[in-house]
Amino acid sequence: MSPPKGSIYRFSKRRWLEESLKHGRFRLTPASSYLCLEGDLARYDNELEKTLSYPKESSTVTNLSTGQNIELKSDITQTTSIETDYYVVCFSTVNHHYLFDDFVGSDAYLEVVDFIQFEEMFRKAVEEHLPDWIVWGGAITYGSSSPLGGFFQKDRRFLLQQEWRCVIIPPVAHSKLATRMLDIGSLCDVAKLADNPKKANKSEQATPRKPSD
């Protein structure tokens, strides 16, 4: 995997993140399922077909046989198709309050502080439960081609998420995978759990204070 520069964060409901912290339990989400999340703007995307658009004003196309530039009548669209379904586990490389709003229902976050140990545990679990599957991780590139391939590129509208993801690719192509859970072992030594600061502030404000003596 291509390691992040610092911690990685996963935003979700506290009860699910507690399972991740205690047991290393993660929900492996099929890439094909993201197109079903039409009401979830933070996640809704076509993860099997990545389309990039390049403005004609800043693009150049050259006829290789003549060396002459070709006048563009419209923007250039590049589409990369991924021929198999695969699993995705998503994190963010930033810890910003707006991500609680983006990922609707999130009231806490899991921070992985020891990535090297986390990666070792994750790989070992995948090798045990999904032998011969490819485990690959890295940061998302937004609005342009990723050096890691189509699995790691997304539209610019997702830029603020600053996603770091792990993909798990089957050894043979699958048209549709089923959601499954993966337990990699307790993360208490490599991660920590924290609540949404806004939620904590609201709780403090809602608690009546005793009159001073």
PLY file of the C-alpha trace (Angstrom):
ply
format ascii 1.0
element vertex 213
property float x
property float y
property float z
element edge 212
property int vertex1
property int vertex2
end_header
0.00 0.00 0.00
1.03 3.61 -0.54
1.19 4.93 3.07
-0.41 8.24 4.07
1.74 11.02 5.55
-0.09 10.93 8.88
-3.19 9.47 10.49
-6.20 8.26 8.54
-9.77 8.79 9.77
-13.01 6.88 9.32
-16.27 8.74 10.00
-19.35 6.75 10.99
-21.73 5.97 13.83
-19.98 5.36 17.14
-21.50 1.90 17.59
-19.92 0.67 14.34
-16.58 2.33 15.08
-16.49 0.70 18.51
-16.68 -2.65 16.71
-13.77 -1.55 14.52
-11.70 -0.51 17.53
-12.42 -3.58 19.68
-12.37 -6.27 16.99
-10.93 -4.60 13.90
-14.29 -5.16 12.22
-14.77 -3.46 8.85
-17.62 -3.60 6.39
-16.28 -4.51 2.94
-18.47 -2.57 0.53
-18.75 -3.68 -3.11
-17.83 -0.93 -5.56
-20.99 -1.71 -7.56
-23.19 -0.71 -4.61
-22.17 2.97 -4.66
-24.47 3.63 -7.63
-27.42 2.61 -5.43
-26.74 5.44 -2.94
-28.57 8.17 -4.83
-29.62 9.98 -1.67
-26.08 9.94 -0.25
-24.16 12.64 -2.14
-20.93 11.97 -0.23
-20.80 8.35 -1.42
-22.89 8.21 -4.60
-20.55 7.52 -7.51
-19.83 5.10 -10.34
-16.87 3.18 -8.94
-16.71 0.84 -11.95
-16.44 3.53 -14.62
-14.31 6.62 -14.03
-14.82 9.61 -16.31
-12.48 12.58 -16.50
-13.14 15.79 -18.43
-10.43 18.11 -19.75
-11.42 21.63 -20.95
-10.69 22.21 -24.63
-9.10 25.58 -23.82
-6.31 23.92 -21.84
-5.98 20.74 -23.93
-3.89 20.02 -27.01
-4.34 17.17 -29.48
-1.62 16.60 -32.07
-1.73 14.56 -35.26
1.29 12.31 -34.80
1.80 11.75 -38.53
1.90 15.47 -39.43
2.85 17.09 -36.12
0.00 19.57 -36.50
-2.40 20.48 -33.71
-6.05 19.55 -34.15
-8.63 22.19 -33.30
-10.94 20.94 -30.57
-14.68 21.55 -30.89
-15.52 20.34 -27.38
-13.95 19.25 -24.11
-12.08 15.95 -24.00
-13.68 13.10 -22.06
-11.65 10.13 -20.88
-13.41 7.04 -19.51
-11.74 4.20 -17.64
-13.79 1.04 -17.15
-13.00 -1.47 -14.41
-14.02 -4.94 -15.53
-14.71 -6.47 -12.13
-16.53 -5.60 -8.96
-14.23 -5.15 -5.95
-14.33 -4.18 -2.29
-13.65 -0.69 -0.96
-12.79 0.48 2.57
-12.60 4.27 2.78
-10.82 6.68 5.12
-9.89 10.35 5.02
-6.45 11.92 5.49
-8.05 14.98 7.12
-10.08 15.40 10.29
-12.48 18.27 9.58
-15.89 18.95 11.10
-17.61 19.19 7.69
-17.03 15.46 7.14
-19.57 14.70 9.89
-22.14 16.52 7.75
-20.97 14.93 4.49
-21.20 11.39 5.85
-24.75 11.61 7.12
-25.35 9.91 10.47
-21.71 10.07 11.57
-21.28 11.02 15.22
-17.70 9.83 15.79
-14.46 9.00 14.03
-11.80 6.31 14.24
-8.24 7.59 13.91
-5.60 5.09 12.82
-2.34 6.43 14.25
-0.02 3.48 13.51
-0.56 2.82 9.82
2.29 0.30 9.43
0.85 -2.03 12.05
-2.69 -1.49 10.75
-1.62 -2.40 7.21
0.08 -5.58 8.39
-3.04 -6.65 10.29
-5.33 -5.80 7.38
-3.25 -7.70 4.82
-2.96 -10.75 7.06
-6.74 -10.90 7.55
-7.44 -10.57 3.83
-4.89 -13.29 3.01
-6.61 -15.59 5.51
-10.22 -14.94 4.49
-9.82 -13.98 0.82
-6.76 -15.88 -0.41
-5.30 -14.77 -3.77
-7.20 -11.47 -3.68
-5.15 -8.31 -4.31
-4.95 -5.72 -1.52
-4.07 -2.24 -2.70
-4.20 1.11 -0.89
-3.48 4.76 -1.60
-4.73 8.32 -1.77
-7.38 9.37 -4.27
-6.46 11.68 -7.16
-9.24 14.15 -7.99
-10.07 15.37 -11.49
-7.08 13.74 -13.21
-5.56 10.32 -13.82
-4.09 8.55 -10.81
-0.67 6.89 -11.01
-2.32 4.02 -9.10
-4.97 3.53 -11.81
-8.72 3.98 -12.12
-9.42 2.50 -8.67
-7.90 5.66 -7.18
-9.37 8.53 -9.18
-12.57 10.47 -8.56
-14.42 13.55 -9.69
-13.36 16.94 -8.27
-16.68 17.28 -6.46
-15.33 14.87 -3.83
-12.08 16.82 -3.33
-12.79 17.97 0.24
-12.99 14.37 1.44
-9.25 13.83 0.82
-9.86 10.11 0.67
-7.37 7.35 1.32
-8.81 3.99 0.38
-8.07 0.32 0.41
-9.35 -1.81 -2.47
-9.57 -5.60 -2.44
-9.67 -7.06 -5.94
-10.78 -10.64 -6.72
-8.43 -12.97 -8.63
-11.13 -13.51 -11.26
-13.69 -10.97 -12.47
-17.04 -10.74 -10.65
-20.01 -8.82 -12.00
-21.41 -8.28 -8.49
-20.03 -9.02 -5.04
-21.96 -9.35 -1.78
-21.21 -7.14 1.20
-19.20 -8.93 3.88
-17.50 -8.21 7.18
-13.79 -8.56 7.88
-12.29 -8.83 11.38
-8.59 -8.01 11.56
-8.17 -8.01 15.37
-8.27 -5.36 18.08
-7.03 -1.93 17.03
-6.70 -0.58 20.56
-2.92 -0.31 20.15
-2.97 1.35 16.74
-6.10 3.53 16.71
-8.36 5.66 18.89
-12.01 6.68 18.87
-13.41 10.18 19.36
-16.86 11.77 19.25
-17.96 14.65 17.05
-16.82 17.77 18.97
-20.04 19.56 18.03
-22.09 16.79 19.62
-20.03 17.02 22.80
-20.50 20.81 22.95
-24.25 20.47 22.52
-24.39 17.94 25.35
-22.52 20.30 27.65
-24.84 23.17 26.77
-27.91 21.02 27.38
-26.74 19.94 30.87
-28.29 22.26 33.48
-25.80 23.80 35.86
-26.31 23.71 39.60
-26.66 27.12 41.24
-23.51 28.22 43.01
-23.50 28.28 46.79
0 1
1 2
2 3
3 4
4 5
5 6
6 7
7 8
8 9
9 10
10 11
11 12
12 13
13 14
14 15
15 16
16 17
17 18
18 19
19 20
20 21
21 22
22 23
23 24
24 25
25 26
26 27
27 28
28 29
29 30
30 31
31 32
32 33
33 34
34 35
35 36
36 37
37 38
38 39
39 40
40 41
41 42
42 43
43 44
44 45
45 46
46 47
47 48
48 49
49 50
50 51
51 52
52 53
53 54
54 55
55 56
56 57
57 58
58 59
59 60
60 61
61 62
62 63
63 64
64 65
65 66
66 67
67 68
68 69
69 70
70 71
71 72
72 73
73 74
74 75
75 76
76 77
77 78
78 79
79 80
80 81
81 82
82 83
83 84
84 85
85 86
86 87
87 88
88 89
89 90
90 91
91 92
92 93
93 94
94 95
95 96
96 97
97 98
98 99
99 100
100 101
101 102
102 103
103 104
104 105
105 106
106 107
107 108
108 109
109 110
110 111
111 112
112 113
113 114
114 115
115 116
116 117
117 118
118 119
119 120
120 121
121 122
122 123
123 124
124 125
125 126
126 127
127 128
128 129
129 130
130 131
131 132
132 133
133 134
134 135
135 136
136 137
137 138
138 139
139 140
140 141
141 142
142 143
143 144
144 145
145 146
146 147
147 148
148 149
149 150
150 151
151 152
152 153
153 154
154 155
155 156
156 157
157 158
158 159
159 160
160 161
161 162
162 163
163 164
164 165
165 166
166 167
167 168
168 169
169 170
170 171
171 172
172 173
173 174
174 175
175 176
176 177
177 178
178 179
179 180
180 181
181 182
182 183
183 184
184 185
185 186
186 187
187 188
188 189
189 190
190 191
191 192
192 193
193 194
194 195
195 196
196 197
197 198
198 199
199 200
200 201
201 202
202 203
203 204
204 205
205 206
206 207
207 208
208 209
209 210
210 211
211 212
